[in-house]
């Protein structure tokens, strides 16, 4: 069993969060993703840690996700404070990522800075499709500049979006090739394209090969279905540019790790993807096992 892994994309599901989230999120996880209803009803931090332990996952990055502009159908924002409380309770097991809503302008930029400076968050996160604003849109640029100033990465979903809330279908606005504009304009910015970029994963591979500070997160897609070109890239010259994630509860911790181990990747690939790359990219340094 692999030990000491770092999961860079995790959505906690405590009772408080479940009560606050829109009802469509539960339907999405069960009908679209296929998780059992019991798995997404309520998961305490302690229960989540037990699941992580079973999978050999030592550390998780928790997202204060922002799903759309508040006031639009189906939108929801998790308070940064809730993630900060979880990190304060288990600082050796959790780190925080601040959700970004590009429509919030400088108020949102100040909120991001507070999360990093006061709450100790280690990066930012955004869902471009929820705002139907491509990631190279000007409204993101103040957030990118602030991430560079603070020295933290930003991760974002790339690839297609699904139908999350049936009353508001969302366009797939984040093709990986669009990261080229951002990386050229902000070469110091560490950009993490999560969800692999499927079905445009070859574009994502091209971006991480071209740009020193662009990386891939493996979350949200079961490893047994990963495209062959991505597995080949990961297991060869791309091993230092890919980081493990689940997007829990979209993927279960143990099943995801088991499927990765079944791929038969090289030992040096496993070490880099499952742990070392996250330590380096997010500047964690010391031991998190």
C-alpha positions as CSV (number, residue, x, y, z in Angstrom):
1,X,0.0,0.0,0.0
2,X,1.3,3.4,-1.0
3,X,1.7,5.7,2.0
4,X,2.1,9.4,2.4
5,X,0.1,10.5,-0.6
6,X,-1.2,14.1,-1.0
7,X,-4.6,14.7,-2.6
8,X,-4.7,18.2,-4.1
9,X,-8.5,18.4,-4.7
10,X,-10.9,17.5,-1.9
11,X,-14.4,18.8,-1.1
12,X,-15.3,18.2,2.6
13,X,-18.9,17.1,3.2
14,X,-19.5,17.7,6.9
15,X,-23.1,18.0,8.2
16,X,-22.9,21.8,8.1
17,X,-21.7,21.8,4.5
18,X,-24.4,19.3,3.4
19,X,-27.1,21.5,5.0
20,X,-25.7,24.6,3.3
21,X,-25.1,23.2,-0.2
22,X,-27.9,23.3,-2.8
23,X,-30.0,20.1,-3.2
24,X,-28.9,19.7,-6.8
25,X,-25.4,18.7,-5.5
26,X,-26.6,15.5,-3.9
27,X,-28.5,14.6,-7.0
28,X,-25.5,15.2,-9.2
29,X,-23.2,13.0,-7.0
30,X,-25.7,10.1,-7.0
31,X,-27.3,10.2,-10.5
32,X,-24.5,11.6,-12.6
33,X,-21.4,10.5,-10.8
34,X,-22.8,7.3,-9.4
35,X,-21.9,7.6,-5.8
36,X,-24.1,5.8,-3.3
37,X,-26.4,8.2,-1.4
38,X,-25.0,7.1,1.9
39,X,-21.5,8.2,0.7
40,X,-22.5,11.8,0.1
41,X,-25.1,12.4,2.9
42,X,-22.7,13.6,5.6
43,X,-19.0,12.8,6.2
44,X,-17.4,14.2,9.3
45,X,-13.8,15.2,9.2
46,X,-12.9,12.2,11.3
47,X,-14.7,9.9,8.9
48,X,-12.9,11.4,6.0
49,X,-9.6,11.1,7.7
50,X,-10.3,7.4,8.3
51,X,-11.1,6.9,4.6
52,X,-7.8,8.7,3.7
53,X,-5.9,6.5,6.1
54,X,-7.3,3.4,4.5
55,X,-6.1,4.7,1.1
56,X,-2.6,5.7,2.4
57,X,-3.4,9.5,1.9
58,X,-1.5,11.6,4.4
59,X,-2.7,15.1,3.4
60,X,-5.5,16.7,1.6
61,X,-6.1,20.2,0.1
62,X,-9.6,21.3,1.1
63,X,-11.4,23.7,-1.3
64,X,-13.7,26.6,-0.2
65,X,-15.4,26.2,-3.5
66,X,-17.4,28.9,-5.3
67,X,-20.0,27.6,-7.6
68,X,-21.2,30.5,-9.7
69,X,-22.0,34.2,-9.0
70,X,-24.2,34.5,-5.9
71,X,-27.8,35.2,-6.9
72,X,-27.6,33.1,-10.1
73,X,-29.6,29.8,-10.3
74,X,-27.9,27.0,-8.4
75,X,-25.0,29.1,-7.1
76,X,-23.3,28.5,-3.8
77,X,-20.1,29.7,-2.0
78,X,-18.5,27.9,0.9
79,X,-17.1,30.4,3.4
80,X,-13.3,30.4,3.7
81,X,-13.7,30.3,7.4
82,X,-15.2,26.8,7.3
83,X,-12.1,25.5,5.6
84,X,-9.8,27.5,8.0
85,X,-11.5,25.8,10.9
86,X,-10.9,22.3,9.5
87,X,-7.3,23.1,8.8
88,X,-6.9,24.5,12.4
89,X,-8.4,21.4,13.8
90,X,-6.1,19.0,11.8
91,X,-3.2,21.1,10.6
92,X,-1.0,18.0,9.8
93,X,-3.7,16.5,7.6
94,X,-5.3,19.5,5.8
95,X,-4.4,22.6,3.9
96,X,-6.8,25.2,2.5
97,X,-7.4,26.4,-1.1
98,X,-9.4,29.6,-1.5
99,X,-12.2,29.6,-4.0
100,X,-12.2,32.4,-6.6
101,X,-15.3,34.0,-8.1
102,X,-13.9,36.3,-10.9
103,X,-17.0,38.4,-10.9
104,X,-16.2,39.7,-7.4
105,X,-13.5,42.0,-8.7
106,X,-11.2,43.6,-6.1
107,X,-13.4,42.6,-3.2
108,X,-12.7,39.0,-4.2
109,X,-9.0,39.7,-4.6
110,X,-8.9,41.1,-1.1
111,X,-10.8,38.0,0.2
112,X,-8.2,35.8,-1.5
113,X,-5.4,37.7,0.1
114,X,-7.0,37.4,3.5
115,X,-7.3,33.6,3.0
116,X,-3.6,33.3,2.2
117,X,-2.2,35.8,4.7
118,X,-4.5,35.4,7.7
119,X,-5.9,31.8,7.3
120,X,-2.7,30.3,6.0
121,X,-4.2,28.9,2.8
122,X,-1.7,27.6,0.3
123,X,-3.4,28.4,-3.0
124,X,-6.5,29.3,-5.0
125,X,-9.1,27.3,-6.9
126,X,-11.7,28.2,-9.5
127,X,-14.4,26.7,-11.8
128,X,-14.5,28.7,-15.0
129,X,-17.6,27.0,-16.3
130,X,-19.6,28.0,-13.3
131,X,-19.1,31.7,-14.4
132,X,-19.1,31.0,-18.1
133,X,-16.0,33.0,-18.3
134,X,-13.0,31.4,-20.1
135,X,-9.9,31.3,-17.8
136,X,-8.1,33.8,-20.1
137,X,-10.8,36.4,-19.5
138,X,-9.6,39.8,-18.2
139,X,-11.8,39.4,-15.0
140,X,-9.5,36.7,-13.7
141,X,-6.3,38.7,-14.2
142,X,-6.3,40.6,-10.9
143,X,-6.6,37.2,-9.2
144,X,-3.7,35.8,-11.2
145,X,-1.6,38.9,-10.3
146,X,-2.4,38.5,-6.6
147,X,-1.4,34.8,-6.7
148,X,1.9,35.7,-8.2
149,X,2.4,38.4,-5.6
150,X,1.6,36.0,-2.8
151,X,3.6,33.2,-4.4
152,X,0.8,30.6,-4.5
153,X,-0.6,28.4,-7.2
154,X,-4.1,28.5,-8.6
155,X,-5.9,25.4,-9.8
156,X,-8.9,25.4,-12.2
157,X,-11.1,22.9,-13.9
158,X,-10.1,22.4,-17.5
159,X,-11.9,20.3,-20.1
160,X,-15.6,19.8,-20.5
161,X,-18.2,20.8,-17.9
162,X,-21.2,18.5,-17.1
163,X,-24.8,19.3,-16.4
164,X,-24.7,20.0,-12.7
165,X,-27.9,21.9,-12.1
166,X,-30.5,21.0,-14.7
167,X,-32.1,24.4,-14.7
168,X,-28.8,26.0,-15.7
169,X,-26.7,24.1,-18.2
170,X,-23.2,25.5,-18.3
171,X,-21.0,25.9,-21.4
172,X,-17.5,24.2,-21.5
173,X,-15.4,27.4,-21.5
174,X,-12.1,26.1,-20.3
175,X,-10.3,24.2,-23.1
176,X,-6.7,23.6,-21.9
177,X,-5.2,25.5,-24.8
178,X,-6.5,28.8,-23.2
179,X,-3.9,28.4,-20.4
180,X,-1.4,29.4,-23.0
181,X,-2.5,33.0,-22.8
182,X,-2.3,33.0,-19.1
183,X,1.1,31.4,-18.8
184,X,2.5,33.8,-21.4
185,X,1.1,36.8,-19.6
186,X,2.1,35.4,-16.1
187,X,5.1,33.2,-16.5
188,X,5.7,33.2,-12.8
189,X,2.2,32.0,-12.0
190,X,1.9,28.3,-11.1
191,X,-1.2,27.0,-12.9
192,X,-2.7,23.6,-12.2
193,X,-5.3,22.3,-14.7
194,X,-7.4,19.9,-12.8
195,X,-9.7,17.2,-14.2
196,X,-6.9,16.3,-16.6
197,X,-8.4,18.4,-19.4
198,X,-10.5,15.5,-20.8
199,X,-11.6,15.3,-23.6
200,X,-8.8,17.8,-24.7
201,X,-6.2,16.1,-22.6
202,X,-3.6,16.3,-25.4
203,X,-4.0,20.1,-25.3
204,X,-3.3,19.9,-21.6
205,X,-0.2,17.8,-22.1
206,X,1.0,20.4,-24.7
207,X,0.6,23.2,-22.2
208,X,2.5,21.5,-19.4
209,X,5.3,20.5,-21.8
210,X,5.5,24.1,-23.1
211,X,5.3,26.0,-19.9
212,X,7.5,25.5,-16.8
213,X,4.8,26.5,-14.3
214,X,1.8,24.7,-15.7
215,X,0.8,21.4,-14.2
216,X,-1.9,18.7,-14.3
217,X,-4.2,17.4,-11.5
218,X,-5.5,13.9,-12.0
219,X,-8.8,14.3,-10.2
220,X,-12.4,13.6,-11.1
221,X,-11.8,10.8,-13.7
222,X,-11.3,7.2,-12.6
223,X,-7.8,6.1,-13.3
224,X,-8.9,2.9,-15.0
225,X,-10.4,5.2,-17.7
226,X,-7.5,7.6,-18.1
227,X,-6.6,8.1,-21.8
228,X,-3.6,6.1,-23.0
229,X,-1.7,9.2,-24.1
230,X,-2.1,10.7,-20.7
231,X,-0.8,7.6,-18.9
232,X,2.1,7.4,-21.4
233,X,3.0,11.1,-20.7
234,X,2.6,10.6,-16.9
235,X,4.8,7.6,-16.9
236,X,7.7,9.1,-18.9
237,X,8.8,12.7,-19.5
238,X,5.7,14.2,-17.7
239,X,6.1,12.5,-14.3
240,X,7.3,15.8,-12.7
241,X,4.3,17.8,-14.0
242,X,1.4,15.7,-12.7
243,X,-0.2,15.7,-9.2
244,X,-2.7,13.2,-7.7
245,X,-6.2,14.3,-6.8
246,X,-9.7,12.7,-6.3
247,X,-12.1,15.6,-6.3
248,X,-13.7,13.7,-3.3
249,X,-16.6,12.9,-3.1
250,X,-16.6,12.6,-6.9
251,X,-14.0,9.8,-6.5
252,X,-13.5,7.7,-3.4
253,X,-10.1,7.7,-1.9
254,X,-9.3,4.0,-1.7
255,X,-10.8,3.0,-5.0
256,X,-8.8,5.8,-6.8
257,X,-5.5,4.8,-5.2
258,X,-6.2,1.1,-6.0
259,X,-6.9,1.9,-9.6
260,X,-3.7,4.0,-9.9
261,X,-1.6,1.2,-8.4
262,X,-3.2,-1.2,-11.0
263,X,-1.8,0.9,-13.8
264,X,1.7,-0.5,-13.1
265,X,3.4,2.9,-13.2
266,X,7.1,3.2,-12.6
267,X,8.1,3.6,-8.9
268,X,9.6,7.0,-9.6
269,X,6.4,8.1,-11.3
270,X,4.3,7.1,-8.4
271,X,6.5,8.9,-5.9
272,X,6.5,12.1,-8.0
273,X,2.8,12.1,-8.8
274,X,1.4,11.0,-5.5
275,X,3.5,13.2,-3.2
276,X,6.7,15.0,-4.3
277,X,5.3,17.2,-7.0
278,X,2.6,18.6,-4.7
279,X,5.3,19.3,-2.1
280,X,7.4,21.2,-4.6
281,X,4.6,23.1,-6.5
282,X,2.8,24.2,-3.3
283,X,6.0,24.9,-1.4
284,X,5.2,22.6,1.5
285,X,8.7,21.5,2.0
286,X,8.8,19.3,5.1
287,X,7.2,16.0,5.9
288,X,3.4,15.7,5.8
289,X,3.3,11.9,6.5
